[in-house]
């Protein structure tokens, strides 16, 4: 079949127990004509029950989720489960191995290539396998992200507004169970739009939680702990790990990105000196920072100002900038009554 995946695995998703193996991604190269790229996968099952699909390494330079899922893979025992957990700590393995956001095989940004293509580039093949094989097995998917090399993020949990009020209410409930201090609610128009894993999950009617856990290609202990504890809270809530001992969730502040003015971009290239920090409350017109010219150091730096008010949720991690680089993203409080359509 033209749309049948070319990726294969020896994991039997219907079998009880803990299976530690890999997905085999075909990749023919000069050094390996019939080669495959192994993508680590762990499947843990104990009888009938819901399935949680847990993913990290969608972008290769985001580390908190990768470490959290590795710890969970070692910690979880099938005897404690009621259902199934599928873990992929390094989904875009070529990018993970290279420590890059995108794959060195095809420059593919996995979270901009869903639902993928069975006969496309390696990254599109991975997206297609997730979309057609793994997501249909899942009752929930949690996709763990961080800011990567270029961004710093306040730890947060993100959801998309559902297709119905009931779907949105369910996602809001799960977001609060996850327990990040900030819950960001998107209408789906920003970022990767319809090309993300969460967008494809929504199309299939599967609840999806996404995170941002840190950034700067560093490893945040706070972000990793949030990922691991948030997942355990969700698994307990869904009765997949009914007897799990979990830490109480933090109170989640419901927020959203309020249009394109929430993003501040570099108008010129140079060295960016920020004037604010993550978590700061901003007013429209406040100074975001200044950009120092490298080629003309005697020239006065260029000031950059915020186009709206809000809280700094995301900041550029790299000092050297080019025109069009995102310097900041702001979020604003959003009443749940607005999101859920109630009085």
ROPA-776215 format. One record per residue (C-alpha): residue number from 1; residue in three letters; x, y, z. Coordinates in Angstrom, 2 decimals. Layout:
BEGIN
R resi resn      xx      yy      zz
R  NUM  ALA       X       Y       Z
...
END
This chain:
BEGIN
R resi resn      xx      yy      zz
R    1  UNK    0.00    0.00    0.00
R    2  UNK    1.28    3.46   -0.92
R    3  UNK    0.47    4.88    2.52
R    4  UNK    1.76    1.95    4.58
R    5  UNK    4.64    2.79    6.88
R    6  UNK    8.13    1.59    5.96
R    7  UNK    9.27    1.72    9.59
R    8  UNK    9.10   -1.57   11.49
R    9  UNK    9.72   -2.96   14.98
R   10  UNK    9.75   -6.26   16.81
R   11  UNK    7.68   -4.75   19.63
R   12  UNK    4.27   -6.41   19.98
R   13  UNK    2.04   -3.64   21.29
R   14  UNK   -0.57   -6.24   22.35
R   15  UNK    1.80   -8.26   24.53
R   16  UNK    1.92   -7.91   28.32
R   17  UNK    5.22   -7.12   30.02
R   18  UNK    8.02   -4.61   29.42
R   19  UNK    9.60   -4.63   25.96
R   20  UNK   12.73   -2.56   25.31
R   21  UNK   13.60   -2.34   21.64
R   22  UNK   13.65    0.11   18.73
R   23  UNK   11.81    1.27   15.66
R   24  UNK   13.76    0.61   12.46
R   25  UNK   13.88    3.63   10.14
R   26  UNK   15.21    2.61    6.69
R   27  UNK   18.03    4.86    5.53
R   28  UNK   20.28    3.96    2.63
R   29  UNK   23.62    5.77    2.59
R   30  UNK   27.11    5.47    1.11
R   31  UNK   28.35    3.65    4.19
R   32  UNK   25.27    1.46    4.72
R   33  UNK   23.27    0.62    1.62
R   34  UNK   20.64   -1.43    3.49
R   35  UNK   20.96    0.46    6.76
R   36  UNK   18.38    1.35    9.34
R   37  UNK   18.41    3.96   12.08
R   38  UNK   17.26    2.55   15.45
R   39  UNK   14.83    4.75   17.39
R   40  UNK   14.53    3.60   21.04
R   41  UNK   11.07    2.50   22.17
R   42  UNK    9.79    1.00   25.41
R   43  UNK    6.34   -0.59   25.62
R   44  UNK    4.94   -1.57   29.02
R   45  UNK    1.57   -3.32   29.20
R   46  UNK   -0.52   -5.06   31.81
R   47  UNK   -3.92   -6.14   30.54
R   48  UNK   -6.69   -3.98   29.22
R   49  UNK   -6.85   -0.28   29.98
R   50  UNK   -5.97    3.13   28.56
R   51  UNK   -2.79    3.77   26.59
R   52  UNK   -0.46    6.71   27.23
R   53  UNK    1.98    7.67   24.45
R   54  UNK    4.93    9.57   25.96
R   55  UNK    7.33   11.34   23.61
R   56  UNK   10.54   13.34   23.93
R   57  UNK   13.27   14.18   21.45
R   58  UNK   10.80   15.52   18.89
R   59  UNK   13.49   18.19   18.72
R   60  UNK   16.94   16.83   19.41
R   61  UNK   18.35   19.69   21.50
R   62  UNK   15.64   19.58   24.18
R   63  UNK   16.85   17.44   27.04
R   64  UNK   14.56   17.52   30.07
R   65  UNK   11.95   15.28   28.48
R   66  UNK   14.55   12.83   27.21
R   67  UNK   15.97   12.37   30.70
R   68  UNK   12.53   12.22   32.34
R   69  UNK   11.31    9.46   30.01
R   70  UNK   14.54    7.52   30.48
R   71  UNK   14.01    7.61   34.25
R   72  UNK   10.38    6.53   33.88
R   73  UNK   11.34    3.71   31.52
R   74  UNK   13.66    2.31   34.19
R   75  UNK   11.29    2.99   37.07
R   76  UNK    7.97    1.68   35.77
R   77  UNK    7.01   -1.94   36.44
R   78  UNK    4.31   -3.65   34.40
R   79  UNK    2.76   -5.05   37.58
R   80  UNK    1.80   -1.51   38.63
R   81  UNK   -0.02   -0.75   35.37
R   82  UNK   -3.62   -1.08   34.27
R   83  UNK   -3.23   -0.64   30.54
R   84  UNK   -0.25    0.38   28.44
R   85  UNK    2.50    2.98   28.33
R   86  UNK    4.56    3.56   25.16
R   87  UNK    7.70    5.65   25.64
R   88  UNK    9.87    7.19   22.90
R   89  UNK   12.56    9.25   24.67
R   90  UNK   14.40   10.12   21.42
R   91  UNK   11.73   10.22   18.71
R   92  UNK   13.79   12.10   16.10
R   93  UNK   16.87   10.05   16.92
R   94  UNK   19.15   11.52   14.22
R   95  UNK   18.50   15.01   15.61
R   96  UNK   18.92   13.78   19.20
R   97  UNK   22.20   12.10   18.34
R   98  UNK   23.45   15.31   16.73
R   99  UNK   22.14   17.57   19.51
R  100  UNK   20.20   19.61   16.96
R  101  UNK   16.65   20.87   16.60
R  102  UNK   16.46   19.42   13.09
R  103  UNK   17.67   16.16   11.61
R  104  UNK   21.13   16.12   10.00
R  105  UNK   19.79   13.58    7.48
R  106  UNK   17.32   15.90    5.78
R  107  UNK   17.25   19.15    7.82
R  108  UNK   13.76   18.03    8.85
R  109  UNK   11.99   19.74   11.77
R  110  UNK    9.83   16.84   12.95
R  111  UNK    7.26   19.01   14.70
R  112  UNK    6.63   20.85   11.44
R  113  UNK    6.11   17.70    9.33
R  114  UNK    3.01   15.98   10.71
R  115  UNK    1.10   13.98    9.63
R  116  UNK    4.11   12.93    7.55
R  117  UNK    4.66   10.79    4.48
R  118  UNK    5.31    7.03    4.35
R  119  UNK    7.65    7.46    1.38
R  120  UNK    9.07   10.86    2.23
R  121  UNK   12.32   11.98    3.83
R  122  UNK   13.43   10.22    7.05
R  123  UNK   11.82   12.88    9.24
R  124  UNK    8.52   12.69    7.33
R  125  UNK    8.60    8.90    7.69
R  126  UNK    8.89    9.22   11.47
R  127  UNK    5.96   11.66   11.55
R  128  UNK    3.89    9.28    9.42
R  129  UNK    4.62    6.30   11.72
R  130  UNK    3.54    8.27   14.77
R  131  UNK    0.41    9.50   12.99
R  132  UNK   -0.72    6.18   11.54
R  133  UNK    0.58    3.55   13.97
R  134  UNK    1.18    5.03   17.42
R  135  UNK   -1.46    7.74   17.79
R  136  UNK   -4.35    5.38   16.93
R  137  UNK   -3.24    3.22   19.89
R  138  UNK   -3.28    6.14   22.34
R  139  UNK   -5.86    7.54   24.73
R  140  UNK   -3.51   10.42   25.56
R  141  UNK   -0.22   11.72   24.16
R  142  UNK    2.27   13.84   26.08
R  143  UNK    4.92   15.49   23.90
R  144  UNK    7.76   16.92   26.02
R  145  UNK    9.50   20.00   24.63
R  146  UNK   11.92   22.65   25.88
R  147  UNK   13.31   25.81   24.34
R  148  UNK   16.23   24.07   22.65
R  149  UNK   19.41   25.87   21.70
R  150  UNK   17.90   29.24   20.80
R  151  UNK   15.21   29.81   23.46
R  152  UNK   14.72   29.93   27.22
R  153  UNK   11.24   29.08   28.54
R  154  UNK    9.27   29.36   31.74
R  155  UNK    8.20   25.77   32.49
R  156  UNK    4.66   25.38   31.20
R  157  UNK    2.08   22.95   29.86
R  158  UNK    0.36   23.72   26.56
R  159  UNK   -2.94   22.60   25.06
R  160  UNK   -4.93   23.47   21.97
R  161  UNK   -8.57   24.51   22.15
R  162  UNK  -10.65   21.42   21.38
R  163  UNK  -13.14   20.97   18.56
R  164  UNK  -15.97   20.95   21.14
R  165  UNK  -16.46   22.52   24.54
R  166  UNK  -16.36   19.07   26.16
R  167  UNK  -13.04   18.30   24.46
R  168  UNK  -11.58   21.59   25.64
R  169  UNK  -12.82   20.98   29.18
R  170  UNK  -11.12   17.58   29.20
R  171  UNK   -7.83   19.12   28.02
R  172  UNK   -8.03   21.89   30.63
R  173  UNK   -8.62   19.23   33.29
R  174  UNK   -5.55   17.25   32.17
R  175  UNK   -3.47   20.43   31.99
R  176  UNK   -4.28   21.19   35.63
R  177  UNK   -3.57   17.59   36.64
R  178  UNK   -0.14   17.83   34.96
R  179  UNK    0.51   20.73   37.30
R  180  UNK    2.81   23.25   35.61
R  181  UNK    2.60   26.71   37.16
R  182  UNK    1.63   28.12   33.75
R  183  UNK   -0.87   26.51   31.41
R  184  UNK   -0.84   28.00   27.92
R  185  UNK   -4.00   27.58   25.86
R  186  UNK   -3.64   27.96   22.09
R  187  UNK   -6.20   28.35   19.32
R  188  UNK   -3.82   26.37   17.11
R  189  UNK   -2.96   29.25   14.79
R  190  UNK    0.56   29.91   16.07
R  191  UNK    3.82   27.99   15.95
R  192  UNK    3.62   25.02   13.62
R  193  UNK   -0.13   25.33   13.10
R  194  UNK   -1.55   22.15   11.58
R  195  UNK    1.87   20.52   11.09
R  196  UNK    2.57   19.57   14.73
R  197  UNK    2.12   16.30   16.57
R  198  UNK   -0.55   17.88   18.80
R  199  UNK   -2.49   19.09   15.75
R  200  UNK   -2.55   15.58   14.29
R  201  UNK   -3.58   14.13   17.66
R  202  UNK   -6.43   16.64   17.83
R  203  UNK   -7.54   15.69   14.31
R  204  UNK   -7.73   12.06   15.49
R  205  UNK   -9.62   13.00   18.66
R  206  UNK   -6.74   12.14   21.04
R  207  UNK   -6.05   14.48   23.99
R  208  UNK   -2.54   15.96   23.69
R  209  UNK   -0.44   17.79   26.25
R  210  UNK    2.73   19.59   25.22
R  211  UNK    5.35   21.17   27.46
R  212  UNK    8.14   23.69   27.50
R  213  UNK   10.54   22.75   30.29
R  214  UNK   13.64   24.94   30.03
R  215  UNK   15.97   25.80   27.20
R  216  UNK   19.33   27.03   26.06
R  217  UNK   20.28   23.42   25.24
R  218  UNK   20.91   22.99   28.95
R  219  UNK   19.40   20.48   31.37
R  220  UNK   17.00   21.97   33.93
R  221  UNK   16.47   19.83   37.02
R  222  UNK   13.27   21.77   37.71
R  223  UNK   11.98   21.10   34.20
R  224  UNK   12.87   17.42   34.29
R  225  UNK   11.16   16.96   37.66
R  226  UNK    8.05   18.73   36.35
R  227  UNK    7.96   16.42   33.32
R  228  UNK    8.31   13.26   35.38
R  229  UNK    5.95   14.24   38.18
R  230  UNK    3.41   15.73   35.79
R  231  UNK    3.32   12.52   33.77
R  232  UNK    2.88   10.42   36.91
R  233  UNK   -0.02   12.62   38.01
R  234  UNK   -1.72   12.20   34.63
R  235  UNK   -1.14    8.42   34.61
R  236  UNK   -2.65    8.14   38.08
R  237  UNK   -5.58   10.37   37.10
R  238  UNK   -6.30    8.12   34.11
R  239  UNK   -6.01    4.98   36.30
R  240  UNK   -3.07    3.68   34.25
R  241  UNK   -0.95    3.83   37.42
R  242  UNK   -3.77    3.72   39.98
R  243  UNK   -1.56    3.30   43.04
R  244  UNK    1.21    5.73   42.11
R  245  UNK    2.44    8.04   44.86
R  246  UNK    2.53   11.51   43.34
R  247  UNK    3.54   14.96   44.47
R  248  UNK    0.75   17.55   44.65
R  249  UNK    0.32   19.64   41.52
R  250  UNK    1.12   23.33   41.52
R  251  UNK   -1.73   25.72   40.92
R  252  UNK   -1.87   26.35   37.17
R  253  UNK   -2.29   29.89   35.88
R  254  UNK   -4.30   29.76   32.66
R  255  UNK   -2.73   31.97   29.98
R  256  UNK   -2.57   32.38   26.23
R  257  UNK   -0.63   34.06   23.45
R  258  UNK   -2.63   37.13   22.41
R  259  UNK   -1.94   37.38   18.69
R  260  UNK    1.21   38.11   16.72
R  261  UNK    2.01   41.21   18.78
R  262  UNK    2.93   38.85   21.60
R  263  UNK    6.19   38.12   19.74
R  264  UNK    9.06   40.58   19.65
R  265  UNK   11.47   40.19   16.73
R  266  UNK   14.94   41.57   16.07
R  267  UNK   14.76   44.43   13.52
R  268  UNK   18.52   44.32   12.87
R  269  UNK   21.43   41.98   13.45
R  270  UNK   23.97   42.25   16.25
R  271  UNK   24.45   41.38   19.90
R  272  UNK   21.18   41.44   21.82
R  273  UNK   21.25   42.78   25.38
R  274  UNK   17.91   41.99   27.07
R  275  UNK   16.32   44.51   29.43
R  276  UNK   13.91   42.03   31.07
R  277  UNK   13.90   38.42   32.24
R  278  UNK   11.62   35.39   32.15
R  279  UNK    8.54   35.88   34.30
R  280  UNK    8.64   39.69   34.24
R  281  UNK    5.37   41.59   33.85
R  282  UNK    5.56   43.84   30.79
R  283  UNK    3.60   46.89   29.68
R  284  UNK    3.10   47.97   26.06
R  285  UNK    6.03   50.08   24.94
R  286  UNK    8.45   48.85   27.61
R  287  UNK   12.06   48.42   26.55
R  288  UNK   12.75   44.82   25.54
R  289  UNK   16.46   45.37   25.05
R  290  UNK   19.05   46.83   22.76
R  291  UNK   20.99   45.40   19.82
R  292  UNK   24.64   46.34   19.53
R  293  UNK   26.15   46.55   16.06
R  294  UNK   29.13   44.26   15.53
R  295  UNK   30.36   45.92   12.35
R  296  UNK   29.92   49.49   13.65
R  297  UNK   30.66   49.45   17.38
R  298  UNK   30.75   53.27   17.56
R  299  UNK   27.14   53.44   16.37
R  300  UNK   24.44   53.79   19.03
R  301  UNK   22.64   50.47   19.67
R  302  UNK   19.12   49.89   18.34
R  303  UNK   16.37   49.87   20.96
R  304  UNK   13.60   47.25   20.76
R  305  UNK   10.23   47.73   22.50
R  306  UNK    7.33   45.45   23.34
R  307  UNK    4.18   45.75   21.24
R  308  UNK    1.80   44.65   24.01
R  309  UNK    1.53   43.89   27.71
R  310  UNK    1.94   40.44   29.27
R  311  UNK    4.28   38.07   31.07
R  312  UNK    7.62   37.06   29.53
R  313  UNK    7.21   33.33   28.85
R  314  UNK   10.04   32.88   26.36
R  315  UNK   13.32   34.65   25.67
R  316  UNK   16.05   34.23   23.09
R  317  UNK   18.97   32.38   24.66
R  318  UNK   21.61   33.36   22.09
R  319  UNK   23.10   36.83   22.20
R  320  UNK   24.01   37.04   18.51
R  321  UNK   20.89   37.83   16.47
R  322  UNK   19.84   38.33   12.90
R  323  UNK   16.84   40.29   11.59
R  324  UNK   13.69   38.26   12.21
R  325  UNK   14.96   36.30   15.21
R  326  UNK   12.35   35.95   17.96
R  327  UNK   13.58   37.76   21.07
R  328  UNK   10.56   37.34   23.38
R  329  UNK    7.12   35.79   23.60
R  330  UNK    4.50   37.16   25.99
R  331  UNK    1.44   35.46   27.44
R  332  UNK   -1.62   36.99   29.10
R  333  UNK   -4.14   35.66   31.59
R  334  UNK   -7.22   34.08   30.06
R  335  UNK  -10.38   33.31   32.05
R  336  UNK  -11.41   29.67   31.68
R  337  UNK  -14.99   30.87   31.25
R  338  UNK  -13.87   32.48   27.98
R  339  UNK  -12.19   29.29   26.79
R  340  UNK  -15.04   27.02   27.82
R  341  UNK  -17.79   29.34   26.64
R  342  UNK  -19.55   29.56   30.01
R  343  UNK  -20.88   32.52   31.95
END
